[in-house]
Amino acid sequence: MNSAQEQFLNLKTLPARIRVEEAAWYLGFGTHEITMLMSEGLLKPLGRPPTSGVKYFSTVTLEELRRDQKWLARASDCIVQYWKSRNEKKTAHRDGIHDAPRVPDAAAEAAALN
């Protein structure tokens, strides 16, 4: 845990809205996992931020989610499923490259014909 994270988590009163990194610390997820949860509709930022804009989350909502065991299980399953899918795609791509039929070069073809 870095010092910024420790200072944030030790605040007596959290701000009403917090950024992605702070939301990740508060919920116990990695910063990159917050994006996954948003894409699956399990976490919604405040307002309608632009795609590449800064996103803020309601501390009150995060507190409710943090206490909801079913939501935490769904969020954790979402992360596991994301990586499982990602790894399967990587494996399929890698296997597809190795399973491709080998194309002989012109010199080898000419030698085989003679």
C-alpha positions as CSV (number, residue, x, y, z in Angstrom):
1,M,0.0,0.0,0.0
2,N,1.5,3.3,-1.0
3,S,1.4,6.4,1.3
4,A,-1.3,8.2,-0.8
5,Q,-3.6,5.2,-0.6
6,E,-3.0,4.8,3.1
7,Q,-3.7,8.5,3.7
8,F,-6.9,8.3,1.7
9,L,-8.2,5.2,3.4
10,N,-7.4,6.7,6.9
11,L,-9.5,9.8,6.3
12,K,-12.2,10.2,8.9
13,T,-14.6,11.7,6.4
14,L,-14.3,10.9,2.7
15,P,-15.2,13.4,0.0
16,A,-18.7,13.1,-1.5
17,R,-17.2,12.1,-4.8
18,I,-14.0,10.3,-5.6
19,R,-11.9,9.5,-8.7
20,V,-11.3,6.1,-10.3
21,E,-8.1,5.4,-8.4
22,E,-9.6,6.3,-5.0
23,A,-12.8,4.2,-5.8
24,A,-10.5,1.2,-6.6
25,W,-8.7,1.7,-3.3
26,Y,-12.0,2.0,-1.4
27,L,-13.6,-1.1,-3.0
28,G,-10.4,-3.2,-2.9
29,F,-10.0,-3.5,-6.7
30,G,-7.2,-2.5,-9.0
31,T,-7.6,0.8,-10.9
32,H,-7.8,-1.1,-14.2
33,E,-10.6,-3.3,-12.8
34,I,-12.8,-0.3,-12.3
35,T,-13.0,0.1,-16.0
36,M,-14.0,-3.5,-16.4
37,L,-16.8,-3.1,-13.8
38,M,-18.1,0.0,-15.6
39,S,-18.1,-1.7,-19.0
40,E,-20.2,-4.5,-17.5
41,G,-22.6,-2.0,-15.9
42,L,-21.7,-3.0,-12.3
43,L,-20.4,0.5,-11.5
44,K,-21.6,3.8,-12.8
45,P,-19.8,7.1,-12.7
46,L,-21.6,10.3,-11.6
47,G,-23.2,12.3,-14.4
48,R,-22.3,11.7,-18.1
49,P,-18.6,12.0,-18.3
50,P,-17.0,11.9,-21.8
51,T,-15.3,8.6,-22.7
52,S,-11.8,9.9,-22.1
53,G,-12.8,12.3,-19.3
54,V,-12.2,12.0,-15.6
55,K,-14.8,9.9,-13.9
56,Y,-16.1,10.5,-10.4
57,F,-18.1,8.1,-8.2
58,S,-20.4,8.8,-5.3
59,T,-18.9,7.8,-2.0
60,V,-22.4,7.0,-0.6
61,T,-23.0,4.6,-3.5
62,L,-19.6,3.0,-3.1
63,E,-20.2,2.5,0.6
64,E,-23.5,0.6,-0.2
65,L,-21.7,-1.6,-2.8
66,R,-18.8,-2.2,-0.4
67,R,-21.2,-3.7,2.1
68,D,-23.2,-5.7,-0.5
69,Q,-21.7,-9.2,-0.5
70,K,-23.7,-10.3,-3.6
71,W,-22.4,-7.3,-5.6
72,L,-18.9,-8.0,-4.5
73,A,-19.2,-11.6,-5.6
74,R,-20.6,-10.4,-9.0
75,A,-17.9,-7.9,-9.4
76,S,-15.2,-10.4,-8.5
77,D,-16.7,-12.9,-11.0
78,C,-16.8,-10.2,-13.6
79,I,-13.0,-9.7,-13.2
80,V,-12.3,-13.4,-13.3
81,Q,-14.5,-13.8,-16.4
82,Y,-12.7,-10.9,-18.2
83,W,-9.3,-12.4,-17.7
84,K,-10.5,-15.9,-18.6
85,S,-12.0,-14.6,-21.8
86,R,-8.8,-12.6,-22.6
87,N,-6.6,-15.6,-21.9
88,E,-8.7,-17.8,-24.1
89,K,-8.5,-15.3,-27.0
90,K,-4.7,-15.1,-26.6
91,T,-4.4,-18.9,-26.5
92,A,-6.7,-19.3,-29.6
93,H,-4.6,-16.7,-31.5
94,R,-1.3,-18.4,-30.5
95,D,-2.6,-21.9,-31.4
96,G,-4.1,-20.6,-34.6
97,I,-0.7,-19.3,-35.7
98,H,1.0,-22.6,-34.9
99,D,-1.7,-24.7,-36.5
100,A,-1.6,-22.9,-39.8
101,P,-0.6,-25.0,-42.7
102,R,3.0,-24.4,-43.7
103,V,3.5,-22.9,-47.1
104,P,6.6,-24.2,-48.8
105,D,8.9,-21.7,-50.5
106,A,9.4,-21.7,-54.3
107,A,12.9,-23.3,-54.1
108,A,11.7,-26.3,-52.0
109,E,8.7,-26.8,-54.4
110,A,11.0,-26.8,-57.5
111,A,13.4,-29.3,-55.8
112,A,10.5,-31.6,-55.0
113,L,9.3,-31.6,-58.6
114,N,12.8,-32.6,-60.0
